[in-house]
Amino acid sequence: MRHGVGKPPPVKTAIVKWVNAEKRYGFLLPDDHSGDLFVHGKSCRNGDPVQGERVSYILGCSLSGKPAAVDVRRI
């Protein structure tokens, strides 16, 4: 996904839908209702997300090439 030279990717918001704390992954429910979005704990900047929490994120890709949330932060 290209956003142009010098332009940062858009920051989006979501609610944490589900989390497996032991394996450090979960799913977000984006505010734009685009469908569940995978998130891995290593993509979280200020601690692992908690179910029901609001977060901001940038849309990126998982190692398998599927859409995933990156640069996830509690808001």
MODELLER restraints for C-alpha pairs under 7 A, 6 or more apart:
rsr = mdl.restraints
at = mdl.atoms
rsr.add(forms.Gaussian(group=physical.xy_distance, feature=features.Distance(at['CA:3:A'], at['CA:9:A']), mean=5.87, stdev=0.5))
rsr.add(forms.Gaussian(group=physical.xy_distance, feature=features.Distance(at['CA:9:A'], at['CA:58:A']), mean=6.77, stdev=0.5))
rsr.add(forms.Gaussian(group=physical.xy_distance, feature=features.Distance(at['CA:10:A'], at['CA:58:A']), mean=6.48, stdev=0.5))
rsr.add(forms.Gaussian(group=physical.xy_distance, feature=features.Distance(at['CA:11:A'], at['CA:56:A']), mean=6.49, stdev=0.5))
rsr.add(forms.Gaussian(group=physical.xy_distance, feature=features.Distance(at['CA:11:A'], at['CA:57:A']), mean=5.63, stdev=0.5))
rsr.add(forms.Gaussian(group=physical.xy_distance, feature=features.Distance(at['CA:11:A'], at['CA:58:A']), mean=5.10, stdev=0.5))
rsr.add(forms.Gaussian(group=physical.xy_distance, feature=features.Distance(at['CA:12:A'], at['CA:56:A']), mean=5.51, stdev=0.5))
rsr.add(forms.Gaussian(group=physical.xy_distance, feature=features.Distance(at['CA:12:A'], at['CA:57:A']), mean=5.36, stdev=0.5))
rsr.add(forms.Gaussian(group=physical.xy_distance, feature=features.Distance(at['CA:12:A'], at['CA:58:A']), mean=6.10, stdev=0.5))
rsr.add(forms.Gaussian(group=physical.xy_distance, feature=features.Distance(at['CA:13:A'], at['CA:30:A']), mean=6.08, stdev=0.5))
rsr.add(forms.Gaussian(group=physical.xy_distance, feature=features.Distance(at['CA:13:A'], at['CA:31:A']), mean=5.85, stdev=0.5))
rsr.add(forms.Gaussian(group=physical.xy_distance, feature=features.Distance(at['CA:13:A'], at['CA:55:A']), mean=5.68, stdev=0.5))
rsr.add(forms.Gaussian(group=physical.xy_distance, feature=features.Distance(at['CA:13:A'], at['CA:56:A']), mean=4.28, stdev=0.5))
rsr.add(forms.Gaussian(group=physical.xy_distance, feature=features.Distance(at['CA:13:A'], at['CA:57:A']), mean=6.13, stdev=0.5))
rsr.add(forms.Gaussian(group=physical.xy_distance, feature=features.Distance(at['CA:14:A'], at['CA:28:A']), mean=6.05, stdev=0.5))
rsr.add(forms.Gaussian(group=physical.xy_distance, feature=features.Distance(at['CA:14:A'], at['CA:29:A']), mean=5.38, stdev=0.5))
rsr.add(forms.Gaussian(group=physical.xy_distance, feature=features.Distance(at['CA:14:A'], at['CA:30:A']), mean=4.05, stdev=0.5))
rsr.add(forms.Gaussian(group=physical.xy_distance, feature=features.Distance(at['CA:14:A'], at['CA:31:A']), mean=4.98, stdev=0.5))
rsr.add(forms.Gaussian(group=physical.xy_distance, feature=features.Distance(at['CA:14:A'], at['CA:54:A']), mean=5.81, stdev=0.5))
rsr.add(forms.Gaussian(group=physical.xy_distance, feature=features.Distance(at['CA:14:A'], at['CA:55:A']), mean=5.50, stdev=0.5))
rsr.add(forms.Gaussian(group=physical.xy_distance, feature=features.Distance(at['CA:14:A'], at['CA:56:A']), mean=6.34, stdev=0.5))
rsr.add(forms.Gaussian(group=physical.xy_distance, feature=features.Distance(at['CA:15:A'], at['CA:28:A']), mean=5.67, stdev=0.5))
rsr.add(forms.Gaussian(group=physical.xy_distance, feature=features.Distance(at['CA:15:A'], at['CA:29:A']), mean=5.26, stdev=0.5))
rsr.add(forms.Gaussian(group=physical.xy_distance, feature=features.Distance(at['CA:15:A'], at['CA:30:A']), mean=6.46, stdev=0.5))
rsr.add(forms.Gaussian(group=physical.xy_distance, feature=features.Distance(at['CA:15:A'], at['CA:52:A']), mean=5.82, stdev=0.5))
rsr.add(forms.Gaussian(group=physical.xy_distance, feature=features.Distance(at['CA:15:A'], at['CA:53:A']), mean=5.59, stdev=0.5))
rsr.add(forms.Gaussian(group=physical.xy_distance, feature=features.Distance(at['CA:15:A'], at['CA:54:A']), mean=4.54, stdev=0.5))
rsr.add(forms.Gaussian(group=physical.xy_distance, feature=features.Distance(at['CA:15:A'], at['CA:55:A']), mean=6.16, stdev=0.5))
rsr.add(forms.Gaussian(group=physical.xy_distance, feature=features.Distance(at['CA:16:A'], at['CA:27:A']), mean=6.27, stdev=0.5))
rsr.add(forms.Gaussian(group=physical.xy_distance, feature=features.Distance(at['CA:16:A'], at['CA:28:A']), mean=4.49, stdev=0.5))
rsr.add(forms.Gaussian(group=physical.xy_distance, feature=features.Distance(at['CA:16:A'], at['CA:29:A']), mean=6.22, stdev=0.5))
rsr.add(forms.Gaussian(group=physical.xy_distance, feature=features.Distance(at['CA:16:A'], at['CA:49:A']), mean=6.80, stdev=0.5))
rsr.add(forms.Gaussian(group=physical.xy_distance, feature=features.Distance(at['CA:16:A'], at['CA:50:A']), mean=6.51, stdev=0.5))
rsr.add(forms.Gaussian(group=physical.xy_distance, feature=features.Distance(at['CA:16:A'], at['CA:51:A']), mean=4.94, stdev=0.5))
rsr.add(forms.Gaussian(group=physical.xy_distance, feature=features.Distance(at['CA:16:A'], at['CA:52:A']), mean=5.10, stdev=0.5))
rsr.add(forms.Gaussian(group=physical.xy_distance, feature=features.Distance(at['CA:16:A'], at['CA:53:A']), mean=5.40, stdev=0.5))
rsr.add(forms.Gaussian(group=physical.xy_distance, feature=features.Distance(at['CA:16:A'], at['CA:54:A']), mean=6.41, stdev=0.5))
rsr.add(forms.Gaussian(group=physical.xy_distance, feature=features.Distance(at['CA:17:A'], at['CA:27:A']), mean=5.58, stdev=0.5))
rsr.add(forms.Gaussian(group=physical.xy_distance, feature=features.Distance(at['CA:17:A'], at['CA:28:A']), mean=5.08, stdev=0.5))
rsr.add(forms.Gaussian(group=physical.xy_distance, feature=features.Distance(at['CA:17:A'], at['CA:29:A']), mean=5.72, stdev=0.5))
rsr.add(forms.Gaussian(group=physical.xy_distance, feature=features.Distance(at['CA:17:A'], at['CA:51:A']), mean=5.64, stdev=0.5))
rsr.add(forms.Gaussian(group=physical.xy_distance, feature=features.Distance(at['CA:17:A'], at['CA:52:A']), mean=6.16, stdev=0.5))
rsr.add(forms.Gaussian(group=physical.xy_distance, feature=features.Distance(at['CA:18:A'], at['CA:26:A']), mean=5.31, stdev=0.5))
rsr.add(forms.Gaussian(group=physical.xy_distance, feature=features.Distance(at['CA:18:A'], at['CA:27:A']), mean=5.35, stdev=0.5))
rsr.add(forms.Gaussian(group=physical.xy_distance, feature=features.Distance(at['CA:18:A'], at['CA:51:A']), mean=5.44, stdev=0.5))
rsr.add(forms.Gaussian(group=physical.xy_distance, feature=features.Distance(at['CA:19:A'], at['CA:25:A']), mean=5.90, stdev=0.5))
rsr.add(forms.Gaussian(group=physical.xy_distance, feature=features.Distance(at['CA:19:A'], at['CA:26:A']), mean=4.06, stdev=0.5))
rsr.add(forms.Gaussian(group=physical.xy_distance, feature=features.Distance(at['CA:19:A'], at['CA:27:A']), mean=6.56, stdev=0.5))
rsr.add(forms.Gaussian(group=physical.xy_distance, feature=features.Distance(at['CA:19:A'], at['CA:50:A']), mean=6.74, stdev=0.5))
rsr.add(forms.Gaussian(group=physical.xy_distance, feature=features.Distance(at['CA:19:A'], at['CA:51:A']), mean=6.12, stdev=0.5))
rsr.add(forms.Gaussian(group=physical.xy_distance, feature=features.Distance(at['CA:20:A'], at['CA:26:A']), mean=5.85, stdev=0.5))
rsr.add(forms.Gaussian(group=physical.xy_distance, feature=features.Distance(at['CA:24:A'], at['CA:40:A']), mean=5.99, stdev=0.5))
rsr.add(forms.Gaussian(group=physical.xy_distance, feature=features.Distance(at['CA:24:A'], at['CA:41:A']), mean=4.78, stdev=0.5))
rsr.add(forms.Gaussian(group=physical.xy_distance, feature=features.Distance(at['CA:25:A'], at['CA:39:A']), mean=5.67, stdev=0.5))
rsr.add(forms.Gaussian(group=physical.xy_distance, feature=features.Distance(at['CA:25:A'], at['CA:40:A']), mean=4.24, stdev=0.5))
rsr.add(forms.Gaussian(group=physical.xy_distance, feature=features.Distance(at['CA:25:A'], at['CA:41:A']), mean=5.50, stdev=0.5))
rsr.add(forms.Gaussian(group=physical.xy_distance, feature=features.Distance(at['CA:26:A'], at['CA:38:A']), mean=5.98, stdev=0.5))
rsr.add(forms.Gaussian(group=physical.xy_distance, feature=features.Distance(at['CA:26:A'], at['CA:39:A']), mean=5.36, stdev=0.5))
rsr.add(forms.Gaussian(group=physical.xy_distance, feature=features.Distance(at['CA:26:A'], at['CA:40:A']), mean=6.47, stdev=0.5))
rsr.add(forms.Gaussian(group=physical.xy_distance, feature=features.Distance(at['CA:27:A'], at['CA:36:A']), mean=6.00, stdev=0.5))
rsr.add(forms.Gaussian(group=physical.xy_distance, feature=features.Distance(at['CA:27:A'], at['CA:37:A']), mean=5.24, stdev=0.5))
rsr.add(forms.Gaussian(group=physical.xy_distance, feature=features.Distance(at['CA:27:A'], at['CA:38:A']), mean=4.61, stdev=0.5))
rsr.add(forms.Gaussian(group=physical.xy_distance, feature=features.Distance(at['CA:27:A'], at['CA:39:A']), mean=5.66, stdev=0.5))
rsr.add(forms.Gaussian(group=physical.xy_distance, feature=features.Distance(at['CA:28:A'], at['CA:36:A']), mean=5.60, stdev=0.5))
rsr.add(forms.Gaussian(group=physical.xy_distance, feature=features.Distance(at['CA:28:A'], at['CA:37:A']), mean=5.03, stdev=0.5))
rsr.add(forms.Gaussian(group=physical.xy_distance, feature=features.Distance(at['CA:28:A'], at['CA:38:A']), mean=6.47, stdev=0.5))
rsr.add(forms.Gaussian(group=physical.xy_distance, feature=features.Distance(at['CA:28:A'], at['CA:39:A']), mean=6.99, stdev=0.5))
rsr.add(forms.Gaussian(group=physical.xy_distance, feature=features.Distance(at['CA:29:A'], at['CA:35:A']), mean=6.51, stdev=0.5))
rsr.add(forms.Gaussian(group=physical.xy_distance, feature=features.Distance(at['CA:29:A'], at['CA:36:A']), mean=5.12, stdev=0.5))
rsr.add(forms.Gaussian(group=physical.xy_distance, feature=features.Distance(at['CA:29:A'], at['CA:37:A']), mean=6.54, stdev=0.5))
rsr.add(forms.Gaussian(group=physical.xy_distance, feature=features.Distance(at['CA:30:A'], at['CA:36:A']), mean=6.96, stdev=0.5))
rsr.add(forms.Gaussian(group=physical.xy_distance, feature=features.Distance(at['CA:37:A'], at['CA:67:A']), mean=6.88, stdev=0.5))
rsr.add(forms.Gaussian(group=physical.xy_distance, feature=features.Distance(at['CA:37:A'], at['CA:68:A']), mean=5.68, stdev=0.5))
rsr.add(forms.Gaussian(group=physical.xy_distance, feature=features.Distance(at['CA:37:A'], at['CA:69:A']), mean=6.51, stdev=0.5))
rsr.add(forms.Gaussian(group=physical.xy_distance, feature=features.Distance(at['CA:38:A'], at['CA:68:A']), mean=4.82, stdev=0.5))
rsr.add(forms.Gaussian(group=physical.xy_distance, feature=features.Distance(at['CA:38:A'], at['CA:69:A']), mean=6.20, stdev=0.5))
rsr.add(forms.Gaussian(group=physical.xy_distance, feature=features.Distance(at['CA:39:A'], at['CA:68:A']), mean=5.74, stdev=0.5))
rsr.add(forms.Gaussian(group=physical.xy_distance, feature=features.Distance(at['CA:39:A'], at['CA:69:A']), mean=5.14, stdev=0.5))
rsr.add(forms.Gaussian(group=physical.xy_distance, feature=features.Distance(at['CA:41:A'], at['CA:48:A']), mean=5.45, stdev=0.5))
rsr.add(forms.Gaussian(group=physical.xy_distance, feature=features.Distance(at['CA:43:A'], at['CA:70:A']), mean=4.99, stdev=0.5))
rsr.add(forms.Gaussian(group=physical.xy_distance, feature=features.Distance(at['CA:43:A'], at['CA:71:A']), mean=5.39, stdev=0.5))
rsr.add(forms.Gaussian(group=physical.xy_distance, feature=features.Distance(at['CA:43:A'], at['CA:72:A']), mean=5.94, stdev=0.5))
rsr.add(forms.Gaussian(group=physical.xy_distance, feature=features.Distance(at['CA:44:A'], at['CA:71:A']), mean=5.84, stdev=0.5))
rsr.add(forms.Gaussian(group=physical.xy_distance, feature=features.Distance(at['CA:44:A'], at['CA:72:A']), mean=4.52, stdev=0.5))
rsr.add(forms.Gaussian(group=physical.xy_distance, feature=features.Distance(at['CA:44:A'], at['CA:73:A']), mean=6.01, stdev=0.5))
rsr.add(forms.Gaussian(group=physical.xy_distance, feature=features.Distance(at['CA:45:A'], at['CA:71:A']), mean=6.17, stdev=0.5))
rsr.add(forms.Gaussian(group=physical.xy_distance, feature=features.Distance(at['CA:45:A'], at['CA:72:A']), mean=5.89, stdev=0.5))
rsr.add(forms.Gaussian(group=physical.xy_distance, feature=features.Distance(at['CA:45:A'], at['CA:73:A']), mean=5.53, stdev=0.5))
rsr.add(forms.Gaussian(group=physical.xy_distance, feature=features.Distance(at['CA:46:A'], at['CA:73:A']), mean=5.94, stdev=0.5))
rsr.add(forms.Gaussian(group=physical.xy_distance, feature=features.Distance(at['CA:46:A'], at['CA:74:A']), mean=6.80, stdev=0.5))
rsr.add(forms.Gaussian(group=physical.xy_distance, feature=features.Distance(at['CA:54:A'], at['CA:74:A']), mean=6.16, stdev=0.5))
rsr.add(forms.Gaussian(group=physical.xy_distance, feature=features.Distance(at['CA:54:A'], at['CA:75:A']), mean=5.83, stdev=0.5))
rsr.add(forms.Gaussian(group=physical.xy_distance, feature=features.Distance(at['CA:55:A'], at['CA:72:A']), mean=6.45, stdev=0.5))
rsr.add(forms.Gaussian(group=physical.xy_distance, feature=features.Distance(at['CA:55:A'], at['CA:73:A']), mean=5.33, stdev=0.5))
rsr.add(forms.Gaussian(group=physical.xy_distance, feature=features.Distance(at['CA:55:A'], at['CA:74:A']), mean=4.43, stdev=0.5))
rsr.add(forms.Gaussian(group=physical.xy_distance, feature=features.Distance(at['CA:55:A'], at['CA:75:A']), mean=5.19, stdev=0.5))
rsr.add(forms.Gaussian(group=physical.xy_distance, feature=features.Distance(at['CA:56:A'], at['CA:72:A']), mean=5.63, stdev=0.5))
rsr.add(forms.Gaussian(group=physical.xy_distance, feature=features.Distance(at['CA:56:A'], at['CA:73:A']), mean=5.30, stdev=0.5))
rsr.add(forms.Gaussian(group=physical.xy_distance, feature=features.Distance(at['CA:56:A'], at['CA:74:A']), mean=6.48, stdev=0.5))
rsr.add(forms.Gaussian(group=physical.xy_distance, feature=features.Distance(at['CA:56:A'], at['CA:75:A']), mean=6.50, stdev=0.5))
rsr.add(forms.Gaussian(group=physical.xy_distance, feature=features.Distance(at['CA:57:A'], at['CA:69:A']), mean=5.79, stdev=0.5))
rsr.add(forms.Gaussian(group=physical.xy_distance, feature=features.Distance(at['CA:57:A'], at['CA:70:A']), mean=5.78, stdev=0.5))
rsr.add(forms.Gaussian(group=physical.xy_distance, feature=features.Distance(at['CA:57:A'], at['CA:71:A']), mean=5.45, stdev=0.5))
rsr.add(forms.Gaussian(group=physical.xy_distance, feature=features.Distance(at['CA:57:A'], at['CA:72:A']), mean=4.41, stdev=0.5))
rsr.add(forms.Gaussian(group=physical.xy_distance, feature=features.Distance(at['CA:57:A'], at['CA:73:A']), mean=6.50, stdev=0.5))
rsr.add(forms.Gaussian(group=physical.xy_distance, feature=features.Distance(at['CA:58:A'], at['CA:69:A']), mean=5.78, stdev=0.5))
rsr.add(forms.Gaussian(group=physical.xy_distance, feature=features.Distance(at['CA:58:A'], at['CA:70:A']), mean=5.29, stdev=0.5))
rsr.add(forms.Gaussian(group=physical.xy_distance, feature=features.Distance(at['CA:58:A'], at['CA:71:A']), mean=5.98, stdev=0.5))
rsr.add(forms.Gaussian(group=physical.xy_distance, feature=features.Distance(at['CA:59:A'], at['CA:67:A']), mean=6.88, stdev=0.5))
rsr.add(forms.Gaussian(group=physical.xy_distance, feature=features.Distance(at['CA:59:A'], at['CA:68:A']), mean=6.07, stdev=0.5))
rsr.add(forms.Gaussian(group=physical.xy_distance, feature=features.Distance(at['CA:59:A'], at['CA:69:A']), mean=5.02, stdev=0.5))
rsr.add(forms.Gaussian(group=physical.xy_distance, feature=features.Distance(at['CA:59:A'], at['CA:70:A']), mean=6.19, stdev=0.5))
rsr.add(forms.Gaussian(group=physical.xy_distance, feature=features.Distance(at['CA:60:A'], at['CA:67:A']), mean=5.81, stdev=0.5))
rsr.add(forms.Gaussian(group=physical.xy_distance, feature=features.Distance(at['CA:60:A'], at['CA:68:A']), mean=5.22, stdev=0.5))
rsr.add(forms.Gaussian(group=physical.xy_distance, feature=features.Distance(at['CA:60:A'], at['CA:69:A']), mean=5.72, stdev=0.5))
rsr.add(forms.Gaussian(group=physical.xy_distance, feature=features.Distance(at['CA:60:A'], at['CA:70:A']), mean=5.82, stdev=0.5))
rsr.add(forms.Gaussian(group=physical.xy_distance, feature=features.Distance(at['CA:61:A'], at['CA:67:A']), mean=4.50, stdev=0.5))
rsr.add(forms.Gaussian(group=physical.xy_distance, feature=features.Distance(at['CA:61:A'], at['CA:68:A']), mean=4.81, stdev=0.5))
rsr.add(forms.Gaussian(group=physical.xy_distance, feature=features.Distance(at['CA:62:A'], at['CA:68:A']), mean=5.39, stdev=0.5))
